[in-house]
């Protein structure tokens, strides 16, 4: 039986052996029983640490951000003086 990876929005990723006939059936998180999405990934030839895989998986999907979370900087002003970095060309 193949090993499939699933992602629960509350609990994170988990793996489960399932028969190929169960491939399209919904999978529920073993911890919270919420429906989990199947993760499709390429077979890895090099083992990556779980913490790195989690970060990669989480950054693959866009995250909704509320307006209150966005910090606007209204005090930023452009000063026309010599650039502080010699490799920068002033305009």
VEXRO-983985 format. One record per residue (C-alpha): z, y, x; residue number from 1; residue in one letter. Coordinates in nm, 2 decimals, decimal comma. Example, Ala and Ser with C-alpha at 12.3 -4.5 7.8 and 13.67 -1.06 7.14 Angstrom:
      w      v      u num residuo
   0,78  -0,45   1,23   1       A
   0,71  -0,11   1,37   2       S
This chain:
      w      v      u num residuo
   0,00   0,00   0,00   1       X
  -0,09   0,35   0,13   2       X
   0,18   0,60   0,21   3       X
   0,13   0,94   0,03   4       X
   0,29   1,27   0,09   5       X
   0,41   1,49  -0,20   6       X
   0,56   1,84  -0,22   7       X
   0,84   1,93  -0,46   8       X
   0,87   2,31  -0,51   9       X
   1,25   2,28  -0,52  10       X
   1,33   2,00  -0,27  11       X
   1,04   2,01  -0,02  12       X
   0,81   1,73   0,10  13       X
   0,87   1,35   0,07  14       X
   0,66   1,04   0,12  15       X
   0,61   0,75  -0,11  16       X
   0,43   0,42  -0,09  17       X
   0,20   0,38  -0,40  18       X
  -0,07   0,14  -0,50  19       X
  -0,42   0,28  -0,51  20       X
  -0,42   0,23  -0,89  21       X
  -0,14   0,48  -0,91  22       X
  -0,32   0,75  -0,70  23       X
  -0,40   0,98  -1,00  24       X
  -0,07   0,93  -1,19  25       X
   0,19   1,21  -1,17  26       X
   0,47   1,17  -0,91  27       X
   0,82   1,29  -0,97  28       X
   1,06   1,41  -0,70  29       X
   1,32   1,14  -0,64  30       X
   1,59   1,41  -0,60  31       X
   1,54   1,65  -0,90  32       X
   1,28   1,46  -1,10  33       X
   1,04   1,76  -1,11  34       X
   0,67   1,68  -1,10  35       X
   0,55   1,70  -0,74  36       X
   0,20   1,79  -0,60  37       X
   0,02   1,54  -0,37  38       X
  -0,04   1,69  -0,02  39       X
  -0,38   1,62   0,12  40       X
  -0,39   1,63   0,49  41       X
  -0,60   1,50   0,78  42       X
  -0,46   1,20   0,96  43       X
  -0,27   1,31   1,26  44       X
  -0,32   1,15   1,60  45       X
  -0,03   1,34   1,75  46       X
   0,31   1,33   1,59  47       X
   0,44   1,68   1,52  48       X
   0,80   1,75   1,45  49       X
   0,90   1,76   1,08  50       X
   1,02   2,13   1,11  51       X
   0,67   2,23   1,24  52       X
   0,49   2,04   0,97  53       X
   0,71   2,20   0,71  54       X
   0,63   2,55   0,84  55       X
   0,26   2,47   0,85  56       X
   0,26   2,33   0,50  57       X
   0,46   2,63   0,36  58       X
   0,22   2,88   0,51  59       X
  -0,09   2,70   0,37  60       X
  -0,02   2,83   0,02  61       X
   0,00   3,20  -0,07  62       X
   0,34   3,32  -0,17  63       X
   0,40   3,56  -0,46  64       X
   0,58   3,88  -0,36  65       X
   0,74   4,13  -0,59  66       X
   0,68   4,50  -0,55  67       X
   1,05   4,54  -0,47  68       X
   1,02   4,31  -0,17  69       X
   0,74   4,52  -0,01  70       X
   0,88   4,79   0,21  71       X
   0,67   5,10   0,20  72       X
   0,69   5,34   0,50  73       X
   0,62   5,69   0,36  74       X
   0,76   5,86   0,67  75       X
   0,50   5,73   0,91  76       X
   0,29   6,02   1,04  77       X
   0,01   6,02   1,30  78       X
   0,08   6,23   1,60  79       X
  -0,22   6,33   1,81  80       X
  -0,09   6,30   2,16  81       X
  -0,16   6,08   2,46  82       X
  -0,15   5,71   2,38  83       X
   0,16   5,53   2,51  84       X
  -0,05   5,24   2,63  85       X
  -0,30   5,31   2,91  86       X
  -0,56   5,06   2,78  87       X
  -0,58   5,24   2,44  88       X
  -0,85   5,50   2,40  89       X
  -0,76   5,81   2,20  90       X
  -0,98   5,91   1,91  91       X
